[in-house]
Amino acid sequence: MKRVIASAEAPAAIGPYSQAVELNGTLFVSGQLPVNPKDGMMPEGIEAQTRQSLDNVFAILREAGLGADDVAKTCVLLADIRDFGAMNAVYAEYFKGDKPARVCYQVAALPKGALVEIDAIAGK
């Protein structure tokens, strides 16, 4: 069964997609930009932007009744791969137990001029 997941604690989608979709017990979280859902602003710097992106991912996970230990895989998109170390240090704060699989890419650009975007796949 397919179910759309939406959290008021994460920014609304900026296009024709859902924040997340659960399908047969697997949750697919769309890429989360570092947009603060309260004011629509993005913080400055890779550390703050990584925190905000992960806060958004975790808000959606909570809405679906899931947490960090349920995340199987993430994808991190960086505007500048030189930010990898700083992003990685913040990322490690969010995943304390068994770590999910992950890929990380540098991309040509991200929406709204963001420095990072993070998506996730999780399961019950």
matplotlib code that plots the C-alpha trace (Angstrom):
import matplotlib.pyplot as plt

x = [0.0, 1.2, 0.9, 2.0, 3.8, 3.8, 5.2, 4.5, 7.9, 9.6, 9.4, 6.6, 7.7, 8.8, 7.6, 5.2, 6.4, 5.7, 8.0, 7.9, 6.1, 5.7, 5.3, 4.9, 6.8, 9.6, 9.8, 11.3, 12.1, 12.6, 15.7, 15.6, 17.1, 18.3, 15.1, 13.7, 10.0, 9.2, 10.5, 11.5, 15.1, 18.3, 21.1, 24.6, 27.5, 27.7, 27.4, 24.2, 22.8, 23.6, 21.9, 18.8, 18.6, 18.9, 16.4, 14.0, 14.7, 14.2, 10.9, 9.5, 10.9, 9.1, 5.8, 6.1, 6.9, 10.5, 13.9, 17.7, 18.0, 15.4, 17.3, 18.9, 20.4, 21.0, 22.2, 24.0, 24.4, 27.0, 27.5, 31.2, 32.9, 35.4, 32.6, 32.6, 34.5, 32.4, 29.2, 30.4, 31.1, 27.5, 26.1, 27.8, 25.9, 22.6, 23.5, 25.0, 24.2, 24.5, 25.1, 23.0, 24.6, 25.4, 26.5, 27.8, 28.2, 29.2, 26.6, 26.7, 24.1, 21.3, 17.8, 17.7, 21.5, 21.7, 25.1, 23.6, 20.5, 19.9, 17.4, 16.8, 15.3, 14.0, 12.0, 10.0]
y = [0.0, 3.5, 6.4, 10.0, 11.3, 15.1, 16.9, 20.5, 20.3, 20.1, 22.6, 22.0, 20.6, 23.2, 21.2, 18.4, 15.8, 14.6, 15.1, 11.3, 8.2, 5.0, 1.9, -1.5, -0.5, 1.3, 5.1, 7.2, 10.7, 13.3, 15.4, 17.9, 21.3, 23.3, 25.4, 26.2, 25.4, 28.2, 31.1, 29.7, 30.8, 28.9, 29.2, 30.2, 27.7, 24.0, 22.9, 24.8, 23.8, 20.1, 20.3, 21.9, 19.4, 16.5, 18.1, 18.2, 14.5, 13.5, 15.5, 13.4, 10.2, 11.0, 11.7, 8.2, 6.7, 6.1, 7.2, 7.1, 3.4, 2.8, 4.6, 2.1, 4.6, 8.3, 10.3, 13.6, 16.2, 18.9, 22.0, 21.8, 18.5, 20.4, 20.7, 16.9, 16.9, 19.5, 17.9, 14.5, 15.7, 17.0, 13.9, 11.7, 13.5, 12.3, 8.6, 7.2, 3.5, 1.3, 3.7, 3.7, 3.1, 6.4, 8.1, 11.6, 13.6, 17.1, 18.5, 21.5, 23.4, 22.8, 24.6, 27.9, 28.1, 25.5, 24.0, 20.6, 18.4, 15.0, 12.3, 9.0, 5.5, 3.9, 0.9, -0.5]
z = [0.0, -0.9, 1.6, 1.3, 4.4, 5.2, 8.3, 9.2, 10.9, 7.5, 4.6, 2.1, -1.3, -3.8, -6.8, -7.8, -5.3, -1.8, 1.3, 1.5, 0.3, 2.3, 0.1, 1.7, 4.9, 3.1, 3.4, 0.6, 1.9, -0.8, -0.9, 2.0, 1.4, 4.5, 4.6, 8.0, 7.9, 10.3, 8.3, 4.9, 5.3, 4.9, 7.5, 6.4, 6.2, 5.5, 9.2, 9.8, 6.5, 7.1, 10.5, 9.0, 6.1, 8.6, 11.0, 8.1, 7.2, 10.9, 11.1, 8.2, 9.7, 13.0, 11.2, 9.7, 13.2, 12.3, 13.6, 12.9, 13.4, 10.7, 8.0, 5.5, 3.0, 2.5, -0.4, 0.2, -2.5, -2.0, -4.0, -3.1, -2.3, -0.2, 2.4, 2.8, 6.1, 7.8, 6.5, 7.7, 11.2, 11.6, 9.9, 12.5, 15.2, 13.8, 13.2, 16.5, 16.2, 13.1, 10.2, 7.1, 3.7, 2.0, -1.2, -1.5, -4.7, -5.7, -8.0, -10.3, -8.3, -5.8, -5.7, -3.9, -3.9, -1.1, -0.1, 0.7, 0.1, 1.8, 1.1, 2.9, 2.6, 5.8, 6.7, 9.6]

ax = plt.figure().add_subplot(projection="3d")
ax.plot(x, y, z, "-o")
ax.set_aspect("equal")
plt.show()
